[in-house]
């Protein structure tokens, strides 16, 4: 599998990344990209000692830009495919072997494959099919194998989205171009946000347990959901309407559970406006300041 390179996107990484890289470095070229963060734990010099190539970006331009830069380096160095990872994913050599074998199997079967993902990502199933080469749906980029040929044809991650749903956009763009993303019979461990027992009507019950993200992420999630809905409504209407409805219900829960509610409402509203207008890039500074003041109403 020497034709397979691994790409890790990072932002203020912890020392656990060193152990992750050490476990896979002997078998694969590794590119680690810093998305304009810092190095509070002196991780990057130690990654260099492990044989990784480290790219330090001067500004935080979002995960899409960071991944595109690292993937370009990996392909320039001769990789035929890359597997992308977030810094808190923990791939095993066996997972990489299965992803690579599934890619080769699908290619030999004549399928146009733009990605291969683990069938199980943490607690999330990425396929509902029992086929030998099942199509994945609603994929997550961490743990995704991307062939060079497909990346050149489909294009990189959309840097205007900055963060959130960049993997969904890649999946939907692949579909419109006749490619498939396949689920491989393996899993990857990953920390998906944090579970929280939200109390939207505090101090009254009920308590609703769900995953929550850092408050500023909801600007991007709202904005990018609307951008993708507009972009793919004609080619995937049922999925776009379904996903939008699910997200809007979730955003309502988030808004009701945030404190102060008016600030989360403002964050979501700004995301909705920018999404309808098709504006990309970093969240406005005022929105970032408002999001930093938000906390969650949770059960004690």
C-alpha positions in Angstrom: 0.0 0.0 0.0 2.9 2.3 -0.6 0.7 4.2 -3.1 -1.5 5.3 -0.2 -0.7 8.5 1.7 -2.4 9.7 4.9 -3.4 13.3 5.5 -4.2 14.7 8.9 -5.8 18.1 9.4 -5.0 19.7 12.7 -5.7 22.8 14.8 -3.8 23.1 18.1 -3.2 19.3 18.2 -2.7 17.4 21.4 0.1 14.8 22.0 -2.3 12.0 21.2 -1.7 12.7 17.5 1.9 11.6 17.9 0.9 8.2 18.9 -1.7 8.0 16.1 1.0 8.9 13.5 3.5 6.6 15.1 1.1 3.7 14.6 0.8 4.1 10.9 3.9 6.0 9.8 6.0 2.9 9.0 3.6 1.8 6.3 2.5 5.1 4.7 3.7 8.6 3.7 2.1 11.1 6.0 1.2 14.8 5.5 0.1 16.8 8.6 -1.4 20.2 7.9 -1.8 22.9 10.5 -4.9 25.0 9.8 -3.4 28.3 11.1 -3.5 27.2 14.8 -0.7 27.0 17.3 1.4 24.2 18.7 0.9 24.5 22.5 2.2 21.0 23.1 5.2 21.0 20.7 3.6 18.3 18.6 4.9 19.3 15.2 8.6 18.8 15.8 7.9 15.4 17.2 5.8 14.5 14.1 8.7 15.4 12.0 10.8 13.0 14.0 8.2 10.3 13.2 8.8 10.9 9.5 5.7 13.0 8.8 5.7 16.0 6.4 4.3 19.0 8.2 2.6 22.0 6.5 2.1 25.1 8.7 -0.5 27.4 7.2 -0.2 31.0 8.3 -3.9 31.7 8.7 -7.0 29.7 9.7 -8.8 29.3 6.3 -10.9 26.3 7.2 -10.7 22.6 6.9 -11.5 22.5 3.2 -8.5 24.7 2.3 -6.2 22.8 4.7 -7.2 19.4 3.3 -6.8 20.6 -0.3 -3.3 21.9 0.4 -2.2 18.7 2.1 -3.8 16.4 -0.6 -2.0 18.4 -3.3 1.3 17.8 -1.6 0.6 14.0 -1.2 -0.3 13.7 -4.9 2.7 15.7 -6.0 4.9 13.2 -4.0 3.4 10.4 -6.0 0.5 9.0 -4.0 -2.2 7.3 -6.0 -4.8 7.9 -3.3 -5.0 9.6 0.1 -7.0 8.9 3.3 -8.0 12.1 5.1 -8.3 12.2 8.9 -9.2 14.7 11.6 -6.7 15.0 14.5 -9.0 13.1 16.9 -9.5 10.1 14.6 -7.6 6.9 15.4 -7.0 4.8 12.3 -5.6 1.3 12.6 -3.4 -0.4 10.0 -6.1 -2.9 9.5 -8.6 -0.2 8.7 -6.3 1.3 6.1 -5.7 -2.2 4.6 -9.5 -2.7 4.2 -10.1 0.7 2.7 -7.3 0.1 0.2 -8.5 -3.4 -0.7 -12.1 -2.1 -1.2 -10.9 0.6 -3.5 -9.0 -1.9 -5.6 -11.9 -4.3 -5.7 -14.4 -1.6 -6.8 -12.0 -0.3 -9.4 -11.5 -3.8 -10.8 -15.2 -4.2 -11.0 -15.3 -1.1 -13.3 -16.9 1.2 -10.8 -16.1 4.9 -10.9 -15.1 5.5 -7.3 -14.5 8.9 -5.8 -14.1 7.7 -2.3 -14.1 4.8 0.1 -15.2 5.3 3.7 -15.5 3.0 6.8 -19.0 1.5 7.0 -19.0 2.4 10.7 -17.7 5.8 11.8 -17.7 5.9 15.6 -21.5 5.4 16.2 -22.6 6.4 12.8 -23.4 3.9 10.0 -22.4 5.2 6.6 -24.3 2.7 4.6 -27.6 0.8 4.9 -26.9 -1.7 2.1 -25.7 -5.3 2.4 -24.2 -5.3 -1.1 -20.7 -6.5 -1.6 -19.7 -3.0 -2.6 -22.3 -0.9 -0.8 -22.8 2.8 -1.7 -22.2 5.1 1.3 -24.5 8.0 2.1 -24.0 11.1 4.2 -20.3 10.4 4.4 -17.8 11.9 6.8 -14.5 13.0 5.4 -12.3 11.7 8.3 -11.3 8.2 7.2 -12.2 8.7 3.5 -9.9 7.3 0.9 -9.8 9.5 -2.2 -8.2 8.3 -5.4 -6.1 10.8 -7.3 -8.0 10.3 -10.6 -11.3 11.0 -9.0 -10.0 14.1 -7.0 -8.7 15.6 -10.3 -12.1 15.0 -12.0 -14.5 15.9 -9.1 -12.4 18.7 -7.7 -11.3 19.4 -4.2 -13.3 20.3 -1.1 -15.2 23.6 -1.5 -13.1 26.1 0.4 -15.9 28.7 0.4 -17.8 26.4 2.8 -14.9 26.7 5.3 -16.0 24.0 7.7 -19.1 21.7 8.0 -20.7 19.8 5.2 -17.5 20.0 3.0 -17.7 16.2 2.8 -21.4 16.3 2.0 -20.7 18.6 -0.9 -17.9 16.4 -2.2 -20.3 13.4 -2.0 -23.1 15.1 -3.9 -20.8 16.6 -6.5 -19.4 13.1 -7.1 -22.9 11.7 -7.6 -23.7 14.4 -10.2 -20.6 13.4 -12.1 -21.4 9.7 -12.1 -19.0 8.6 -9.3 -19.8 6.5 -6.2 -18.5 6.5 -2.7 -18.2 3.0 -1.4 -18.5 1.8 2.2 -15.7 -0.7 3.3 -16.3 -3.4 5.9 -14.4 -1.6 8.7 -14.8 1.1 11.3 -12.9 4.0 12.7 -13.1 5.5 16.2 -13.6 9.2 16.4 -14.9 11.8 18.9 -18.1 13.3 17.5 -18.8 16.5 19.4 -20.0 15.9 22.9 -23.3 14.4 24.2 -25.3 16.8 26.3 -28.6 16.4 28.2 -30.3 19.6 26.9 -33.1 21.2 28.7 -34.8 23.5 26.2 -37.5 24.6 28.6 -35.4 24.8 31.7 -36.2 24.5 34.6 -39.1 22.4 33.3 -38.6 18.9 31.8 -38.1 17.3 29.3 -34.4 16.6 29.0 -33.3 15.7 25.4 -29.9 14.0 25.0 -28.1 14.9 21.7 -24.7 15.8 20.4 -23.7 19.5 20.5 -20.9 21.3 18.8 -19.1 24.5 19.7 -21.7 27.3 19.3 -19.9 29.1 16.4 -20.2 26.0 14.3 -24.0 26.5 14.0 -23.4 29.5 11.8 -21.6 27.3 9.3 -24.1 24.4 9.7 -27.1 26.6 9.0 -25.4 28.6 6.2 -23.8 25.6 4.4 -27.0 23.5 4.7 -28.9 26.2 2.8 -26.1 26.6 0.3 -26.1 22.9 -0.5 -29.9 22.8 -0.6 -29.9 25.4 -3.3 -26.9 23.8 -5.1 -28.3 20.2 -5.3 -32.1 20.6 -5.1 -32.5 19.7 -8.8 -30.2 16.6 -8.7 -31.1 15.2 -5.3 -34.5 16.8 -4.3 -35.7 14.2 -1.8 -32.4 14.1 0.1 -32.1 17.9 0.1 -35.6 18.4 1.5 -35.2 15.6 4.0 -31.8 16.8 5.3 -33.0 20.4 5.5 -36.1 19.4 7.5 -34.0 17.3 9.9 -31.4 20.1 10.4 -34.1 22.8 11.0 -35.7 20.7 13.7 -32.2 20.2 15.3 -31.5 23.9 15.0 -34.8 24.7 16.8 -33.7 22.4 19.7 -30.3 24.1 19.8 -31.8 27.6 19.8 -34.2 26.7 22.6 -31.4 25.1 24.7 -28.8 27.9 24.3 -28.3 30.6 26.8 -28.9 33.4 26.0 -31.3 32.2 23.4 -31.2 35.5 21.6 -27.5 35.1 20.8 -28.0 31.6 19.3 -31.0 32.9 17.3 -28.8 35.7 16.0 -26.0 33.2 15.0 -28.5 31.0 13.2 -30.2 33.9 11.5 -26.9 35.3 10.2 -26.1 31.8 8.9 -29.5 31.6 7.2 -29.2 35.0 5.6 -25.7 34.3 4.3 -26.8 30.8 3.1 -29.7 32.3 1.1 -27.3 34.8 -0.4 -24.7 32.2 -1.2 -22.0 33.9 0.9 -19.1 31.7 1.8 -15.9 32.1 3.8 -15.2 32.8 7.5 -18.1 33.7 9.8 -18.5 37.5 10.4 -16.5 38.7 13.3 -19.7 39.9 15.1 -21.1 36.4 14.8 -18.0 34.9 16.2 -18.1 37.2 19.2 -21.8 36.4 19.9 -21.2 32.7 19.6 -18.3 32.9 22.2 -20.8 34.1 24.8 -23.2 31.1 24.3 -23.6 28.2 26.8 -26.0 25.3 27.0 -28.9 24.7 29.4 -28.2 21.1 30.5 -29.6 18.8 33.2 -27.5 18.8 36.4 
